[in-house]
């Protein structure tokens, strides 16, 4: 039976329901936000899941609750899967809301059909409620201020779904207004205790903040704020974490031989304080860009730029996005192309793929950064590769981690479709355990793949698949990354395609993807400066990362990944100098990189011959 929940009763009911947890430590309250995703991003009830689907889909009896769930993120799918393992009598109470002023005689069609999916499901048997008056009315009645949020919000049992689902408990302070949207602990890392304001300055800075962003919020008053983004491994603090630092040990003479901008970051704490501050500046820039993009209402005549980006597509396309918070900036968005000149133009849905063009102004290199494709988007993924003449794919994630899919197996032979166009994929050759460096324990697989789109001629692509670079982590060693860069440079030079875009993806297409692209670009610029007898005075890594983030959100997600880039470039500079301390184990080229002409097990040579 479905009931209306009046605003007067909502506070107490949510508070009472939020105290209840099942034996699986999951809350016995499930909140469904049915508003458009951009409204959800501005503010929503804490812990709410956004399900906003076209009414044309929801009206279909064949579009079941399971299909609605398939449009969600991996973590939200896990949450529902965990609930479905419960006894039907123990399923959570569900509260639905949107912006419509729901009443006994009138509710929105989206809520009506969405509620119907739960009612029609044979196993879902729990109380269903609709918030009377809608979300905005509930917000206005509560008028919750930031300083009313207390530690009690975070003192419920911790929730762990294979250590990959984060969810905060819900109490009377469930709603987060736009000025404090997505507090770092409640949305990002609920396993850590919330950080309380310690001064009036903290409260003031929060009240003056612009409309908030997912994953971004100024911490309490501090001259050196430390931000968190999508990662979960760096603790929010007003102090530097000195345990996060560079791993490369250098003598004073070795430091002095580095470019000034690179040697200057090391200091007495192996770069901990300087690089933390630089990374925080990148976070502030990112927050400013996203605030601009998500609060801009009239985009019809506006122009998207790196500093003032526009998000015009993709927010509502849950079925095409692996993660809901990886927005695409219009000026860098990759669009699927129509099959030929006779084909009709593609609309915003048909042309959409979660991918971005990435380029640094002072480099000839180009990339397409994208998410690990979903099963439904494998055809679109190959379509982009074919239309952009991509020769190499760098896959920096395994197919799954901790039983959560990170990337659909697009390399498997088969037939896929993109906008009804048939795409045939054939695995030509595969070499497992490709050794990247003398000290590596990382597993890398090389594959030659032939792709045919419609009736067009087939094209061959080389995939280099890193299996040992965990999400948010830096288990991979710098030598392995430099070896991948060396392999790319060797292949592109042999084929004279240095400026042709290379496709790089991990799971979200941001953290590991951004780290690799920054390292590769930085090395390219250093070689260019050497040829032109110039030397950069600005921090090259910071500048490249900043520009990449203006083209795709969260490029280089974590402080540890950011430091990995500096470690990698330091080692490259020393290898380039032929420093005996760093030149060991592998045969290097005159550039100081791994010599893949000699190291090649044969698959690279065969790919080059076939590509020509």
C-alpha positions in Angstrom: 0.0 0.0 0.0 1.3 3.5 -0.9 0.8 6.4 1.6 1.5 10.1 1.5 3.9 11.4 4.0 3.0 14.9 5.2 5.8 17.4 5.7 4.7 17.7 9.3 5.3 14.0 9.9 8.3 13.7 7.6 11.0 14.9 10.0 10.1 12.5 12.8 9.4 9.6 10.5 12.7 9.9 8.7 14.4 10.3 12.0 12.8 7.1 13.4 13.3 5.0 10.3 16.9 6.2 10.1 17.6 4.5 13.4 16.7 1.1 12.1 19.3 -1.2 10.5 19.1 -4.7 9.2 21.4 -7.6 10.1 23.4 -6.7 7.0 24.0 -3.2 8.6 22.1 -1.6 5.8 19.5 1.1 6.7 15.9 0.1 6.7 15.1 3.3 4.8 15.6 3.7 1.1 15.1 7.2 -0.3 14.4 7.7 -4.0 14.9 11.1 -5.6 13.0 11.2 -8.9 14.0 14.7 -9.9 16.3 15.6 -12.9 19.9 14.9 -12.0 21.1 18.5 -12.1 18.5 19.3 -9.4 19.7 16.3 -7.4 23.3 17.7 -7.7 22.3 21.0 -6.2 20.7 19.5 -3.1 19.0 16.4 -2.0 18.2 14.3 1.1 21.2 12.6 2.5 21.6 9.1 1.2 19.0 9.5 -1.5 19.4 7.6 -4.8 18.6 9.5 -8.0 16.3 7.6 -10.4 15.2 9.9 -13.1 14.0 8.2 -16.3 11.9 9.3 -19.2 8.2 8.7 -18.7 8.1 6.9 -22.0 10.3 4.2 -20.5 8.5 4.1 -17.1 5.1 3.6 -18.8 6.3 0.4 -20.4 5.2 -2.7 -18.4 8.3 -4.5 -19.8 10.6 -1.9 -18.2 10.7 -3.5 -14.8 12.3 -2.5 -11.5 15.4 -4.6 -12.5 15.8 -2.5 -15.6 15.5 0.7 -13.6 18.2 -0.6 -11.3 20.4 -1.3 -14.3 20.6 2.5 -15.1 22.2 3.1 -11.7 25.9 3.2 -10.7 27.7 0.1 -9.7 27.5 0.9 -6.0 23.8 1.6 -6.2 23.3 -1.7 -8.0 25.2 -3.4 -5.2 22.9 -1.8 -2.6 19.8 -3.1 -4.3 21.3 -6.5 -4.8 22.0 -6.6 -1.0 18.5 -5.7 -0.3 17.2 -8.4 -2.6 19.1 -11.0 -0.5 16.9 -10.1 2.5 13.6 -11.9 3.3 10.8 -9.9 1.6 9.3 -9.1 5.0 12.6 -7.3 5.9 12.9 -5.0 2.9 13.4 -1.3 3.7 10.7 1.3 3.8 10.9 3.4 0.6 10.3 7.1 0.4 9.8 8.8 -3.0 10.0 12.5 -3.7 10.3 14.9 -6.6 9.6 18.6 -7.1 5.9 18.1 -7.7 3.4 19.2 -5.1 2.0 15.7 -4.5 -1.4 15.4 -2.9 -4.0 12.7 -2.3 -5.6 13.4 -5.7 -2.6 14.4 -7.7 1.0 13.0 -8.1 3.5 13.4 -10.9 3.6 10.7 -13.6 7.2 9.9 -12.9 6.5 9.1 -9.2 3.3 7.2 -10.2 5.1 4.9 -12.6 8.2 4.6 -10.5 6.2 3.6 -7.5 4.4 1.1 -9.7 7.7 -0.7 -10.5 8.1 -1.5 -6.8 4.4 -2.5 -6.4 4.6 -4.8 -9.4 7.8 -6.5 -8.3 7.0 -10.0 -6.9 9.6 -9.8 -4.1 9.2 -6.2 -3.0 6.9 -6.1 0.0 7.6 -3.1 2.2 5.8 0.2 3.0 6.0 2.8 0.3 5.6 6.5 0.9 5.5 9.6 -1.3 6.6 13.0 0.2 3.5 15.2 0.2 4.2 18.7 -1.3 7.4 17.7 -2.9 11.1 18.4 -2.1 11.1 22.2 -2.4 8.2 22.5 0.0 9.9 20.2 2.4 13.1 22.2 2.1 11.4 25.5 2.8 9.5 24.2 5.8 12.6 22.9 7.4 14.9 25.8 6.7 17.9 23.8 7.9 21.0 25.8 8.5 24.6 24.5 8.2 25.4 24.8 11.9 22.5 22.5 12.8 24.4 19.5 11.3 25.8 17.5 14.1 28.0 14.5 14.8 24.9 12.3 15.4 24.4 12.1 11.6 27.5 9.9 11.4 27.2 7.8 14.5 25.1 5.0 13.0 26.6 1.5 12.2 29.0 1.7 9.3 27.9 0.2 6.1 30.2 -1.9 3.9 29.2 -3.6 0.7 32.4 -5.5 -0.2 34.2 -2.4 0.9 32.9 -0.6 -2.1 29.6 1.0 -1.1 29.5 4.1 1.0 26.3 5.2 2.6 25.6 7.5 5.6 22.8 6.8 8.1 19.9 9.2 8.2 18.5 11.2 11.1 16.7 14.4 11.7 19.4 16.3 9.9 18.9 14.3 6.8 18.5 17.2 4.4 21.6 19.0 3.1 20.8 22.4 1.6 22.7 23.6 -1.4 25.2 25.7 0.6 26.5 22.6 2.3 25.7 20.0 -0.3 27.4 16.7 0.0 29.5 17.2 3.1 32.8 15.4 2.7 32.1 12.8 5.4 28.5 12.1 4.6 29.0 11.5 0.9 32.6 10.7 0.5 34.1 8.9 3.4 31.5 8.1 6.1 33.9 5.7 7.8 35.8 8.7 9.2 34.3 10.8 12.0 32.9 14.1 10.9 35.0 17.2 11.4 33.4 19.8 13.6 33.8 23.6 13.3 36.3 24.9 15.6 35.9 28.6 15.0 33.5 31.2 13.8 35.6 31.6 10.7 34.7 28.0 9.7 31.0 28.8 9.9 31.4 32.0 8.0 33.3 30.4 5.2 30.6 27.8 4.7 27.7 30.3 4.7 29.4 32.4 2.0 30.2 29.4 -0.2 28.4 29.3 -3.6 26.1 26.5 -4.5 27.9 23.3 -3.6 29.2 20.4 -5.7 29.3 16.7 -5.2 32.7 15.8 -3.7 33.6 19.4 -3.0 33.3 21.5 0.1 35.6 23.9 1.9 36.7 22.3 5.2 36.7 24.2 8.4 38.8 27.4 8.5 42.3 26.6 7.6 45.1 28.4 5.7 45.9 25.1 4.0 42.6 23.3 3.2 42.9 19.6 2.3 40.2 18.4 -0.1 38.7 15.1 -0.9 37.3 14.1 -4.3 35.9 10.8 -5.4 38.6 8.8 -3.7 38.3 7.3 -0.2 41.9 6.9 0.8 42.9 10.4 1.9 41.5 11.7 5.2 40.1 15.2 5.4 42.3 17.2 7.8 43.5 20.7 8.5 47.1 19.4 8.6 49.3 17.8 6.0 49.5 14.0 6.1 53.3 13.6 6.1 52.9 9.9 5.3 51.9 10.9 1.8 55.1 12.0 0.1 57.4 11.2 -2.8 59.0 7.8 -2.8 62.1 8.7 -4.8 65.1 9.2 -2.6 67.7 11.7 -4.0 71.0 13.2 -2.7 71.3 17.0 -2.6 73.4 16.9 -5.8 70.7 14.8 -7.6 68.1 17.3 -6.5 70.1 20.2 -7.8 70.5 18.6 -11.2 66.7 18.5 -11.7 64.8 21.3 -13.5 64.2 24.1 -11.0 60.4 23.6 -11.0 60.8 19.9 -10.2 63.6 20.0 -7.6 61.9 22.9 -5.9 58.9 20.7 -4.7 61.0 18.2 -2.8 62.0 20.2 0.4 62.7 18.5 3.7 59.5 16.4 3.8 59.9 14.7 0.3 57.4 17.0 -1.3 54.5 16.4 1.2 53.7 20.0 2.1 54.4 21.6 -1.3 52.6 19.0 -3.4 49.6 18.9 -0.9 49.2 22.6 -1.3 49.5 22.4 -5.1 46.9 19.6 -5.3 44.5 21.6 -3.1 44.8 24.5 -5.5 43.8 22.2 -8.3 40.8 21.1 -6.2 39.7 24.8 -5.6 40.0 25.4 -9.4 37.9 22.3 -10.1 35.2 23.4 -7.6 35.0 26.8 -9.2 34.6 25.4 -12.7 31.9 22.9 -11.6 30.0 25.4 -9.6 29.9 27.6 -12.7 28.8 24.7 -14.9 26.1 23.3 -12.6 24.5 26.7 -11.6 24.3 28.1 -15.1 20.7 28.0 -16.2 20.8 29.6 -19.7 23.2 27.7 -21.9 21.6 28.3 -25.3 23.8 31.1 -26.3 26.7 30.5 -24.0 30.1 29.3 -25.1 31.9 26.5 -23.1 35.5 27.2 -22.2 38.1 25.7 -19.9 37.6 28.3 -17.2 33.8 28.7 -17.7 32.6 25.3 -18.9 29.1 24.3 -19.8 27.5 20.9 -19.2 24.9 20.5 -21.9 24.5 16.7 -22.3 24.8 13.5 -20.4 23.6 14.5 -16.9 20.3 12.7 -17.6 21.7 9.7 -19.4 22.2 7.3 -16.5 22.2 4.3 -18.8 25.3 5.6 -20.7 27.3 6.7 -17.6 29.2 4.4 -15.4 29.3 7.0 -12.6 26.8 9.8 -12.1 29.4 12.5 -11.1 31.6 12.3 -14.2 30.2 15.3 -16.0 31.3 16.2 -19.5 32.3 19.8 -20.5 30.7 20.7 -23.8 33.9 22.2 -25.3 35.8 18.9 -24.9 33.0 16.4 -25.3 33.5 13.6 -27.8 30.4 13.1 -30.0 29.4 9.9 -31.9 29.4 10.6 -35.6 26.7 9.6 -38.1 27.6 6.6 -40.3 27.8 8.5 -43.6 26.7 11.7 -45.3 23.4 10.2 -46.2 22.5 9.3 -42.6 20.4 11.6 -40.5 22.0 13.8 -37.9 22.3 12.4 -34.4 20.4 14.0 -31.6 21.9 14.7 -28.1 21.1 11.2 -26.9 22.3 9.3 -29.9 25.5 11.2 -30.1 26.4 10.9 -26.4 29.3 8.9 -25.0 31.1 9.6 -21.8 34.4 10.6 -23.3 36.5 13.8 -23.6 39.2 15.1 -25.9 42.4 15.9 -23.9 45.2 18.1 -25.1 47.9 20.3 -23.6 48.6 23.5 -25.5 52.4 23.1 -25.7 52.4 19.4 -26.8 51.6 17.6 -30.0 50.0 14.7 -28.2 46.2 14.1 -28.2 44.1 11.7 -26.1 40.5 10.6 -25.8 39.8 10.0 -22.1 36.8 7.8 -21.4 35.1 5.5 -18.8 35.4 1.8 -19.0 32.6 1.0 -21.3 29.4 -0.6 -20.1 28.0 -3.7 -21.8 25.4 -1.4 -23.4 28.0 1.1 -24.7 30.6 -1.3 -26.2 29.4 -0.5 -29.7 29.6 3.3 -29.1 33.1 2.8 -27.6 34.4 1.0 -30.8 32.5 3.6 -33.0 34.6 6.4 -31.4 37.8 4.5 -31.9 37.0 3.8 -35.5 35.9 7.3 -36.4 38.9 9.0 -34.7 41.4 6.6 -36.2 42.7 5.6 -32.7 45.7 3.2 -33.1 46.3 2.3 -29.4 44.0 1.7 -26.4 45.5 1.9 -23.0 43.2 0.0 -20.6 44.3 0.9 -17.0 41.8 -1.2 -15.1 41.0 -4.9 -14.8 37.5 -6.0 -15.8 36.5 -6.0 -12.1 37.8 -5.1 -8.7 36.4 -6.4 -5.4 33.6 -8.1 -7.4 32.5 -4.8 -8.9 32.7 -4.4 -12.7 35.0 -1.6 -13.7 35.0 -2.2 -17.5 32.9 -4.4 -19.8 35.1 -6.9 -21.9 35.0 -4.9 -25.1 38.0 -6.8 -26.4 36.1 -10.1 -26.9 35.2 -11.1 -30.4 31.6 -10.4 -31.2 29.0 -8.2 -32.9 28.0 -4.9 -31.2 25.8 -2.0 -32.2 26.0 1.8 -32.1 22.9 3.6 -33.2 21.8 0.5 -35.1 25.1 0.3 -37.0 26.7 -3.1 -36.8 30.2 -3.2 -35.4 32.2 -6.4 -35.7 35.2 -7.0 -33.4 37.7 -9.8 -34.0 40.5 -10.6 -31.5 43.5 -11.3 -33.8 46.3 -12.0 -31.2 46.8 -11.9 -27.5 50.0 -11.9 -25.4 49.6 -12.3 -21.7 52.2 -11.4 -19.1 53.9 -8.7 -21.2 56.8 -7.7 -19.0 57.0 -3.9 -18.8 60.2 -3.5 -16.8 62.9 -5.5 -15.1 61.4 -5.0 -11.6 57.8 -5.3 -12.5 55.2 -7.5 -10.8 52.4 -5.8 -12.7 50.4 -7.9 -15.2 50.0 -6.4 -18.6 48.2 -8.0 -21.6 48.7 -6.9 -25.3 46.0 -7.6 -27.8 45.7 -7.0 -31.5 42.0 -6.3 -32.4 40.3 -5.8 -35.8 37.2 -3.7 -35.9 34.8 -3.2 -38.7 32.0 -0.6 -38.7 29.1 -1.4 -41.1 30.4 -1.9 -44.6 33.5 0.2 -44.1 37.1 -1.2 -44.3 38.4 -2.9 -41.1 41.0 -1.2 -38.9 43.4 -2.8 -36.6 44.0 -1.5 -33.0 46.5 -2.4 -30.3 45.2 -2.7 -26.8 47.6 -2.6 -23.8 45.7 -3.8 -20.8 47.1 -3.1 -17.3 45.7 -5.6 -14.8 47.6 -4.4 -11.7 46.7 -0.8 -11.1 43.9 -0.7 -8.5 41.4 2.1 -8.4 42.6 5.2 -6.4 45.9 3.4 -5.8 49.5 3.6 -6.8 50.6 -0.1 -6.5 52.0 0.2 -10.0 55.7 1.3 -10.0 57.0 4.3 -11.9 59.2 2.1 -14.2 56.1 0.3 -15.5 54.4 3.6 -16.4 57.5 4.9 -18.1 57.7 1.6 -20.0 54.2 2.1 -21.3 55.0 5.7 -22.3 58.2 4.4 -24.1 56.1 1.7 -25.9 53.6 4.3 -27.1 56.4 6.7 -28.3 58.1 3.9 -30.1 54.9 2.8 -32.0 53.8 6.3 -32.8 57.2 7.3 -34.1 57.4 4.1 -36.3 54.0 4.9 -37.8 54.5 8.7 -37.9 51.2 9.2 -35.9 52.4 11.2 -32.9 49.5 13.6 -33.1 46.8 11.0 -33.7 44.6 10.6 -30.6 45.3 7.7 -28.3 42.4 6.3 -26.2 43.0 6.0 -22.5 40.5 4.6 -20.0 40.3 3.2 -16.5 37.0 2.8 -14.7 35.8 6.5 -14.6 38.3 7.7 -17.1 39.8 10.3 -14.7 42.2 9.1 -12.0 44.5 6.5 -13.5 43.7 7.9 -17.0 44.7 11.4 -16.0 47.9 10.3 -14.3 49.1 8.4 -17.4 48.2 11.3 -19.8 50.0 13.9 -17.6 53.1 11.7 -17.4 53.2 11.1 -21.1 52.5 14.7 -22.0 55.1 16.0 -19.5 57.8 13.8 -21.0 56.8 15.0 -24.5 57.1 18.7 -23.4 60.5 18.0 -21.8 61.8 16.5 -25.0 60.5 19.5 -26.9 62.2 21.9 -24.6 65.4 20.0 -24.9 65.3 20.2 -28.7 64.5 23.9 -28.6 67.1 24.6 -25.8 64.4 26.0 -23.6 63.6 25.3 -20.0 60.2 25.6 -18.3 60.1 27.9 -15.2 56.5 27.0 -14.2 55.6 23.7 -12.6 55.0 21.7 -15.7 53.0 18.9 -14.0 50.8 21.3 -12.2 50.1 23.3 -15.4 49.3 20.1 -17.5 47.0 18.7 -14.7 45.2 22.0 -14.4 44.6 22.2 -18.2 43.5 18.6 -18.4 41.0 19.2 -15.5 39.5 22.0 -17.5 38.7 19.5 -20.2 37.5 16.5 -18.1 36.6 16.5 -14.4 38.8 14.8 -11.8 41.7 14.2 -14.0 44.3 12.9 -11.5 41.9 12.2 -8.6 44.0 11.7 -5.6 47.0 13.3 -3.9 48.8 9.9 -4.1 48.3 9.8 -7.8 49.5 13.3 -8.1 52.7 12.4 -6.3 53.1 9.4 -8.5 53.4 11.7 -11.4 56.2 13.7 -9.8 58.0 10.4 -8.8 57.7 9.2 -12.4 59.1 12.4 -14.0 61.9 12.5 -11.5 62.9 8.9 -12.4 62.5 9.8 -16.1 64.9 12.8 -15.8 67.4 10.6 -14.1 67.1 7.8 -16.6 67.5 10.4 -19.4 70.7 11.7 -17.7 71.9 8.0 -17.7 72.3 8.2 -13.9 73.8 4.8 -12.9 71.5 4.7 -9.9 68.5 4.7 -12.1 69.7 3.0 -15.3 69.6 -0.7 -14.3 68.0 -3.8 -15.5 66.4 -2.8 -18.9 68.1 -1.8 -22.2 67.3 1.9 -22.7 67.1 4.1 -25.8 69.2 7.2 -26.2 66.1 9.0 -24.7 66.5 7.1 -21.5 63.3 5.0 -22.0 62.9 1.3 -22.4 64.0 0.1 -25.8 60.9 -1.7 -27.1 62.4 -2.4 -30.5 64.6 -4.9 -28.6 62.2 -5.8 -25.8 59.2 -6.5 -28.1 58.0 -10.1 -27.9 56.8 -9.8 -31.5 53.2 -8.5 -31.2 54.3 -4.9 -31.5 56.2 -5.5 -34.7 53.2 -7.5 -36.2 50.8 -4.6 -35.2 53.1 -2.0 -36.9 53.3 -4.1 -40.0 49.5 -4.6 -40.2 48.7 -1.0 -39.4 50.9 0.3 -42.2 
